[in-house]
Structure formats: C-alpha cells, structure tokens
Amino acid sequence: LCLVTATVTGTLALTGGRSTRSIAAGYSMPVIAAFRALPWLVQGAARLRRPGGTAPNIRIVATVGVSVALLTVFGVLFASADPAFADALAGLAPDLNVGTAFRSIVVFGLVAAIIGGAAFIRANPPRLSELDETEGRKVSRLEWAIPLGLLVTLFAAFVAMQLTRLFGGDQHVRGTDGLTYAGYARGGFWQLSFVTGLALLVLAGAARWAPRATTADRILIRSILGALAGLTLVIVGSALHRMHLYADTYGLTRLRLLVALCEVWFGLVLVLVLAAGVRIRARWLPRLAIATGVAVLIGLAAANPDGLIASYNIRQDRTVDLLYLSELSPDAVPALTELDPARRDCVLGRLALQLD
C-alpha cells in the first residue's frame, strides 16, 4: 500500500497539478515518459560525441575510474580489518547464473525506465496548469439540484428511520431475533462503506459541473452539498461503530483495521469538503485530500499494525485466535509476550517455522 501510494505522491512531485483532472492526467504521464525517455537519452548521449571534441567522454571515464579505484582500495582495507564487514561485502556479490542475470537485466531496465522517465518529465514539464484554470462546461441549476436534492432526501430518510439500527449496538443485536454480531457488522459495514465512496464521487462531480455564477447558485451548492456531506459523515460514524463492535466481539484483523482506517480517511475528506463549502472554490482540496490519506497510511505503518492487532486481540476478554496470530509477521512478536508461556511458545513456534 505504501508503494502504491508512493506512485501518486511521486507523480505529484514530478508533474504538479492541483485539480482532480490535472492530477489524474499527470498520473498517466510517467508511463508515457518512460517510453519517450529512451530516444531522448540516446540523443543526449549523441551530443557527448561531438566532432573534434571528446572531452566529455574523457571526463566520464575518469570519474568512473576514480570512483572504482577509491571504493576498491578502501573496501579491501575495511574488509581486512573487520570480518563482519568482509562478510557483508561478500553478500553483495550476486551468484552468477542465468536466473540472477535475467533478474538483474529486468531490474536494470525498470530502474532505467523510472529514472529516465522522471528526468524527461523534469526537463519537459507538462502544462497541467491549463487544466487547473479551466472550469469546463457547467449544467443548469435544475439539472444537478433536483437529482442531488432527492438523494439528500433519501440519505436523510435512511438516517432518520434507521437511527436505532445504525447505532443500536449490543441492545439492537440482542433484541432482534436471528441477528448475530457478525451479521450486524458485516451486513451493513460494506454497504455503508460503498455508499460513502459513491457519495464522495457524487460530491466531486457536483463541484465540477454545478454552476456558481450567481448568489442563488452558491446558496444551492452550500445547502445541498453541505447536507449530503453531513449526512454521509453520519454514515461514516455508523460504519466505524459497526466495525468497532465487530472487532470487539471477534477480534481485529488486517482487513478490518485497513477498512476502518479507510473510513476514517473518508471522514477526513468529508470534513474538508464541508470546509471547502465556505468559499465554494477550493483548489487546495484534491491535494490536501491525498495528503490526509498519505498521513493516515504513514501513521499506520509507523504504528506497527501487526503489533497493534496482536496486542488488541490478546487484551480482549475472550478466546484468542492463536492460529491467526501465528500468521502475522514477526512485527507482532513483542506483543505476543503478553500471552501465557504455553500459548506464547505455540505461536512463536509457528512463526519460527514460517521464517525457516
């Protein structure tokens, strides 16, 4: 997940862009630039071979030669001074066979394409500001206000009529025949999460196509989109409540933790949407929405999710799923010390077997 997100942030660093359209357009440019970089690099190398002037080539060869000489001399001295450092250097040398040669060629090609494409974009920056400045075609007031007004009415009716079920928790589950905690949480969480994602897309589309030239247009945008964002925030709270109840009853897993954090990010984006409604025009919103997602993901990585899962499950007053704990990564080992010796040895033994 961090690597996938890094492709977004890396693209933003290379191409820029502030609106949703320019960010989406810029995301496709590194792939195109990777293919265009090859002829561009060949042309650059050809310029080094100017008629009657070989100085650039001599400088490159001299630089490489000096670098190799320095690394060889000092590397040999360090290796002879410390056996551990010698073993580390020996580990850097790959075993020469067909598999390692093929893998090295593929990795070199990918790295060259990535770095070459990035250099090509920096040397030829795209003009995404044109997409940022253009507003695009707007629809009439009735064309967007009527559908979204009806949608807001549906959201309000759902929240009002289902308020007890949304936040009923233990009492609602125990008071409903045939309803289990798993059915209560899973039966509504995924649907509500999907509703939240779709609502964000609807909000983005409305902000893109709704007119805002007159005072009446701006009042409509603030009232309808604000109501939709506020009601969606209630649904986000309901989804998080369901997931908390589910995890409290059956334990925490990677999937449950990730989807809960995704809902938290949805909630943050909705708060930003409400803040953007104050001045209607918010060029900062797409990039800040991405930044909040990056912050949530970095926070999750820094918090050691496997350790959090193990610690949460062990501290709950119920039977611990030792099999699931043994399928976590070694990052969970410090939390596993909270188990009693017999169960701790069981889980650590399975982890050791997986590592072997």
C-alpha angles and dihedrals in degrees: 000000000000091000092049091049090047089062088060096046092042091052091049090051091052103038106022118203130159108201124071091249095052092046091051091047092048092051090067095047100078090059091052091042091054089063095041091049095070098066089038091055091046090054090049091051090049091057089060090062096065117166110266095003122089097155095111091053092049091051092051093050091046092050092051092046095051091047093051092046094051094046092047097049097044093038092056092048093049092046092052091048097051126030091200091056089047090054090049091053091047089053090057092062108088124223106256110235139120094271096052091043092053092045092049092051092050093047091047091051093050094046091046091050093049096046093040092049092048091050091048092053092048091049092045105030114196120243097238092148088082089064090046093054100044115087097198128211118330127208125224122273096254094046093067104020096059098051093043092043089055090047091053089051090052091049091049092049092049094049093044098046096040099041093115093048093044095056102013095109117168096000093052093048094047093044096051118080115235094008118127130188090250092051092046095050102035094036092062109019099073093044092050091047090052090049090053093052093047091047090055090052090049090050091050092049093048091050088051100048106024114103118237103178098113134047091248091054092052092047090052092050093049095046101042100036092039091053091047092049092047094050090046088054088057089052090050089054090050092051092049090048091052092049092048090052091047094049092044090055103036104019136255123290134179092258094049091048093048096048091046090053089047088056089049089054090049088054092051091050090050090052088052089050090053090049091049090055090070093074098016093218111077114165089171095062103086095048093042090049089054090046092054090051090051091049092051091049094047089048090052092050092048092048093059101238096204090053091049092050093049094046093047094049094046094050095051115100098243142073111306119226099233092180092059092046090054090055093059122096124265086265085084095058097095090054091048090067087079090071121093113264097259096051092038091056090048093054095040090049091057091046090051091051091052091050091049 
